[in-house]
Amino acid sequence: MSWERTRSFFPVTRELVYLNHAGVAPISTRVQEALARYAGEAVGFGAFRYDAVLDAEIERVRGRAAQLLGAQNEEIAFVKNTTEGLGLVAAGLDWRRGDRVVTCDLEYPSNVYPWWSLRERGVETVMLRGSDGRLPLEHVEEALRDPAVRLLALSSVEFGSGFRQDLPALGQLCRERGVLFCVDAIQSLGCLPLDVEACGVDFLAADGHKWLLSVEGCGVFFCARRALERVQPRVVGWRSVENPTDFDRYHMTLRPGAVRFEEGTPNLPGIFALGAAIDLVLELGVDAIAERVLGLADRLAEAIEARGAVVRSPRGPGERSGIVSFTVRDEDPRHTAARLRARGIFVVARRGGVRASPHFYNREDELEALAAAL
């Protein structure tokens, strides 16, 4: 694989050292072209070729998303963001007073607030304590011994520290105890392999604007077939029901797959963009991307440590991701991030550290530029 060739897909490299793929990523020229294709269709034909072109692309992208996740097409729905996908689960499960959800204090707010909102229904959220940016597996195992726990909600990679959860081990714990497993995958989908079936995932949500290198406002929601009937759509619209284009007959027979959660008009530009982004990831190969990203993250960690920075991200076996969090002695991380951004090096301050997150098209000399700027 010629990673240097992939830089031509990302014109942002002409202006910036872009190391914020854990935030909002730049889009590629492939995605730009897909948006242009949609715009050309909308300008030239409107809805005249809706079935043949627009609906066909929706279903093609659904299949590509399923391929990326190791899922079936009927288990995939399009959502506007990760929060919406997690909210579908929080709002739709048949909670009972006294139920518990287990998550942790390393999570992004999107994977906390939907569960906290269940307090008025008598559902408690158990916030496990992280330690040095990690969530020890034994803490989860102990929490799941409680028979009141209905659901475990964790991120595949923690947004602040970059700690990579052991999804297969977590899924096994959930299966053994009859607990549902819900994953926020936005910090890994597109740069690390993920197989929902092998990991025992029941629900998953991920927006496209981070490691998938797509636009904001369009993502995927996975609902395993075994869990579909356990989640009731709380918003039902014309696309939720069977024969959705039969506008003359009202009925409440829901469509048989996860598409029932797509209640109204789809985000066509977002789906076109997401399709092109997933196509690029699958073309390059997720395993190859993972090897590249982890290698760049390791090189960055080495380079900044050599300049006296303190790497805060867990770097042990199985813990690494594309996120490298660090601090510079006697300097507020917000000041460090601002200083680097002033030199065209795009990093951010998160959770008490400076967060850098390289992707496959970044080069080692860009990482050296960050280290030298420290």
C-alpha positions in Angstrom: 0.0 0.0 0.0 1.4 3.4 -1.0 0.2 5.6 1.9 1.9 8.6 0.2 -0.5 8.2 -2.7 -3.5 8.6 -0.3 -2.3 12.1 0.6 -3.5 13.3 -2.8 -7.1 12.5 -1.7 -6.7 15.0 1.2 -6.0 18.6 0.0 -6.0 19.7 3.6 -2.4 18.5 3.7 -1.4 21.5 1.6 -2.2 23.9 4.4 -2.2 22.0 7.7 -0.7 19.2 9.7 -4.1 17.7 10.5 -4.1 15.6 13.6 -7.7 15.9 14.8 -9.4 12.8 13.3 -10.8 12.0 16.8 -12.7 15.4 16.5 -14.0 16.5 13.0 -11.9 15.1 10.2 -11.4 16.6 6.8 -13.2 15.0 3.9 -11.4 13.4 1.0 -11.8 14.3 -2.7 -13.6 10.9 -3.0 -16.3 12.3 -0.7 -16.3 15.6 -2.4 -16.9 13.8 -5.7 -19.8 11.8 -4.2 -21.4 15.1 -2.9 -21.0 16.5 -6.4 -22.7 13.4 -7.9 -25.7 13.9 -5.6 -25.8 17.6 -6.4 -25.7 16.8 -10.1 -28.5 14.3 -9.8 -30.6 16.8 -7.8 -30.0 19.6 -10.2 -30.4 17.6 -13.4 -33.3 15.2 -12.4 -34.7 16.2 -9.1 -36.6 13.1 -7.9 -37.3 11.8 -11.4 -34.8 8.9 -10.9 -35.4 8.5 -7.2 -35.8 4.7 -7.3 -33.1 4.0 -9.8 -30.4 6.3 -8.5 -31.2 7.7 -5.0 -32.9 4.7 -3.3 -30.3 2.4 -5.0 -27.5 4.4 -3.4 -29.1 4.3 0.0 -29.3 0.5 -0.1 -25.8 0.2 -1.6 -24.3 2.2 1.2 -26.3 0.2 3.8 -24.7 -2.9 2.5 -21.2 -1.3 2.6 -21.8 -0.2 6.2 -22.9 -3.8 7.1 -19.8 -5.1 5.5 -17.6 -2.8 7.5 -19.3 -3.9 10.7 -19.6 -7.6 10.0 -23.4 -7.2 10.1 -26.4 -8.0 7.9 -27.9 -5.3 5.7 -31.2 -5.4 7.6 -29.4 -4.7 10.9 -28.3 -1.2 9.7 -30.1 2.1 9.9 -28.9 5.6 9.0 -29.0 8.2 11.8 -27.9 11.8 12.0 -25.3 11.2 14.7 -24.0 8.8 17.4 -26.2 10.5 20.0 -29.4 9.7 18.0 -28.4 6.0 17.7 -27.7 5.7 21.4 -30.9 7.6 22.1 -32.9 5.0 20.1 -31.8 2.4 22.6 -32.3 4.5 25.7 -35.8 5.6 24.6 -36.9 2.3 23.1 -36.1 -0.5 25.6 -38.8 -1.7 27.9 -37.2 -0.5 31.1 -38.4 -1.5 34.5 -38.1 0.5 37.7 -34.9 -0.7 39.4 -33.0 -1.5 36.2 -29.4 -0.4 35.9 -27.2 0.7 33.1 -23.4 0.4 33.5 -21.1 2.9 31.9 -18.0 4.8 33.1 -16.6 8.2 33.8 -14.2 8.2 30.8 -17.1 8.4 28.3 -18.0 11.3 26.0 -21.3 12.9 27.1 -23.2 11.3 24.2 -22.9 8.0 26.0 -23.9 9.3 29.4 -26.8 11.7 29.0 -29.2 9.2 27.3 -28.9 6.9 30.2 -29.1 9.6 32.8 -32.3 10.7 31.2 -33.9 7.5 32.3 -33.8 8.5 36.0 -37.5 9.6 35.9 -38.3 6.0 34.8 -36.6 4.6 37.8 -33.4 3.4 35.9 -30.1 4.0 37.6 -26.8 4.6 35.7 -23.8 3.1 37.4 -20.7 5.2 36.6 -17.6 3.0 36.9 -14.4 4.9 37.8 -11.6 4.9 35.3 -8.0 4.6 36.4 -5.1 6.3 34.5 -7.4 6.6 31.5 -8.3 2.9 31.6 -11.4 1.0 32.6 -10.1 -2.3 34.1 -12.1 -5.3 32.8 -12.4 -6.7 36.3 -14.4 -3.6 37.3 -16.9 -4.3 34.6 -17.0 -7.9 35.5 -17.8 -7.1 39.1 -20.5 -4.5 38.2 -22.3 -7.0 35.8 -22.7 -9.5 38.7 -25.6 -7.3 39.8 -28.8 -8.9 38.5 -30.4 -5.5 38.1 -28.0 -4.5 35.3 -29.8 -4.6 31.9 -27.3 -2.9 29.7 -23.6 -2.1 29.4 -22.8 1.0 27.4 -19.2 1.8 26.6 -17.1 3.3 23.8 -14.9 1.1 21.6 -12.2 3.8 22.3 -12.4 6.4 25.0 -12.3 9.9 23.5 -10.0 11.5 26.0 -7.3 9.0 26.8 -7.5 6.8 23.7 -7.9 3.6 25.7 -9.2 0.8 23.5 -11.8 -1.4 25.2 -11.5 -5.2 24.9 -14.9 -5.6 23.0 -14.7 -9.4 22.6 -14.1 -9.8 26.4 -16.9 -7.3 27.3 -19.3 -9.0 24.9 -18.6 -12.4 26.4 -19.3 -11.0 29.9 -22.6 -9.6 28.7 -23.6 -12.9 27.1 -22.8 -14.9 30.2 -25.0 -12.6 32.3 -27.8 -11.9 29.9 -26.9 -8.2 29.7 -27.4 -6.1 26.5 -24.2 -4.6 25.0 -24.3 -1.1 23.5 -21.2 0.4 21.8 -20.3 3.9 20.8 -17.9 3.1 18.0 -17.2 6.6 16.7 -13.6 6.6 17.9 -12.7 3.4 16.1 -14.9 2.9 13.1 -12.8 3.5 10.0 -9.4 3.0 11.6 -9.7 -0.2 13.7 -11.4 -3.5 12.8 -14.7 -4.2 14.5 -16.9 -7.3 14.0 -20.2 -6.9 15.9 -21.1 -10.6 15.7 -17.7 -11.7 17.0 -17.8 -9.1 19.8 -21.4 -9.9 20.8 -22.6 -6.4 20.3 -26.4 -5.8 20.4 -26.4 -2.1 19.5 -23.8 0.2 18.0 -23.8 3.8 16.8 -21.2 5.9 15.0 -21.3 9.1 13.1 -19.2 9.4 10.0 -17.3 12.6 10.6 -14.3 11.3 12.5 -12.2 8.3 11.5 -14.5 7.4 8.6 -13.5 10.7 7.0 -17.0 11.7 6.0 -19.3 14.7 6.7 -21.1 15.6 9.8 -24.8 14.7 10.2 -24.9 11.2 8.9 -23.9 8.0 10.7 -25.0 4.4 11.2 -26.9 2.5 13.9 -26.6 -1.2 14.2 -29.4 -3.2 15.9 -28.8 -7.0 16.0 -31.7 -9.1 14.7 -31.9 -10.8 18.1 -32.5 -7.5 19.8 -34.8 -5.8 17.2 -38.1 -6.5 18.9 -36.7 -5.4 22.3 -36.4 -1.8 21.1 -39.6 0.1 20.1 -39.3 3.2 17.9 -40.5 6.2 19.9 -40.8 8.2 16.7 -42.7 6.5 13.9 -43.0 8.0 10.5 -43.8 7.1 6.9 -40.5 5.3 6.3 -40.9 3.2 9.5 -43.7 1.1 8.1 -44.0 -1.6 5.4 -44.8 -0.4 1.9 -43.7 3.2 2.9 -44.6 4.7 -0.5 -48.2 3.6 -0.2 -49.4 7.0 1.1 -53.1 6.2 0.8 -53.2 3.5 3.5 -52.5 4.2 7.2 -51.2 1.3 9.2 -48.7 0.5 11.9 -46.9 -2.6 10.6 -43.3 -1.8 11.1 -40.7 -2.7 8.6 -38.9 -5.9 9.6 -35.3 -4.6 10.0 -33.5 -1.7 11.6 -34.7 0.6 8.7 -37.9 1.0 10.9 -35.8 3.5 12.9 -35.4 5.8 9.8 -38.7 7.5 10.3 -38.6 10.2 7.6 -36.9 11.6 4.6 -33.3 10.4 4.5 -30.2 12.6 4.5 -29.2 11.9 0.9 -26.1 14.1 0.6 -24.9 12.6 3.9 -25.5 9.0 2.7 -23.7 9.7 -0.6 -20.8 11.1 1.3 -20.7 8.3 3.8 -20.8 5.7 1.0 -17.7 7.2 -0.6 -15.9 7.3 2.7 -16.7 3.7 3.5 -15.7 2.6 0.0 -12.2 4.2 0.5 -11.8 2.5 3.9 -12.8 -0.9 2.5 -10.6 -0.3 -0.6 -7.5 0.4 1.6 -8.4 -2.4 4.1 -9.3 -1.8 7.7 -6.5 -4.1 9.0 -3.9 -2.2 6.9 -5.3 1.1 8.1 -5.1 -0.1 11.7 -1.5 -1.1 11.3 -0.7 2.3 9.8 -2.5 4.3 12.4 -1.2 2.5 15.4 2.3 2.8 13.9 2.0 6.5 13.5 0.6 6.8 17.0 3.6 4.9 18.4 6.0 7.1 16.4 4.3 10.2 17.7 4.4 9.0 21.3 8.1 8.3 21.0 8.9 11.7 19.3 7.1 13.8 21.9 8.5 11.8 24.8 12.0 12.5 23.4 11.1 16.2 23.7 10.1 15.8 27.4 6.3 15.5 27.0 4.4 13.1 29.1 2.2 10.6 27.2 -1.0 10.0 29.1 -2.6 7.5 26.7 -2.5 3.8 27.7 0.0 2.1 25.4 0.0 -1.5 26.6 -0.9 -4.5 24.5 -4.5 -4.2 23.2 -4.9 -0.8 24.7 -3.6 1.4 21.9 -5.7 3.4 19.5 -5.1 6.3 17.1 -5.4 8.8 19.9 -2.2 10.1 21.7 -2.9 12.3 24.7 0.0 14.2 26.3 1.0 17.1 28.4 4.0 19.4 28.4 5.5 20.2 31.8 4.3 23.4 33.4 2.0 24.3 30.5 -1.8 24.2 30.5 -2.9 21.8 27.7 -5.2 24.4 26.3 -2.2 26.7 25.8 -0.1 23.9 24.3 -2.9 23.1 21.8 -3.3 26.8 20.9 0.4 27.2 20.4 0.5 24.2 18.0 -2.6 25.4 16.1 -1.0 28.8 15.6 1.7 26.9 13.7 -0.8 25.0 11.5 -0.7 21.8 13.6 -4.3 20.9 14.4 -4.6 19.3 17.8 -7.1 19.9 20.6 -7.2 19.9 24.4 -9.3 17.1 25.9 -9.7 15.7 29.4 -6.6 17.4 30.9 -4.3 16.6 28.0 -3.4 17.6 24.4 -5.1 15.1 22.0 -3.4 14.3 18.7 -5.0 11.7 16.4 -3.2 10.9 13.1 -4.8 9.0 10.2 -3.4 6.8 7.5 -2.5 9.7 5.1 -0.4 11.5 7.7 3.4 11.3 7.4 6.1 10.8 10.0 7.6 14.2 9.2 4.3 15.8 10.3 4.7 14.0 13.6 8.2 15.3 13.9 7.0 18.8 13.2 4.6 18.6 16.2 7.4 17.2 18.4 9.8 20.0 17.3 7.2 22.6 17.9 7.0 21.6 21.6 
